[in-house]
Amino acid sequence: MRVTKQVTISIMPELLERVEVIAKEEHRTRSALLREALRSYLLRKEYLKLSQYGQMKAKELGIETEDDVARLIEEYRNEQMNAQNSD
């Protein structure tokens, strides 16, 4: 049973030439190169989405700089130590 699905795409001749050159240089098939390119694109989109979410949450929490992050970590650690010491 086949583990991959075959799809057909339209691609400009100049772009296809570039894909073929790179595939040849890297001793890979066009399919392997295009699969990696698609995976890379999807990962980049996911990273951007997570980054935007992180920026939104930081803004909600009033975190603007790395110093703010360090300060919050220090405050949290101090709270944890104080909670342990009061047990």
Long-range contacts (C-beta under 8 A, 24 or more apart in sequence): none
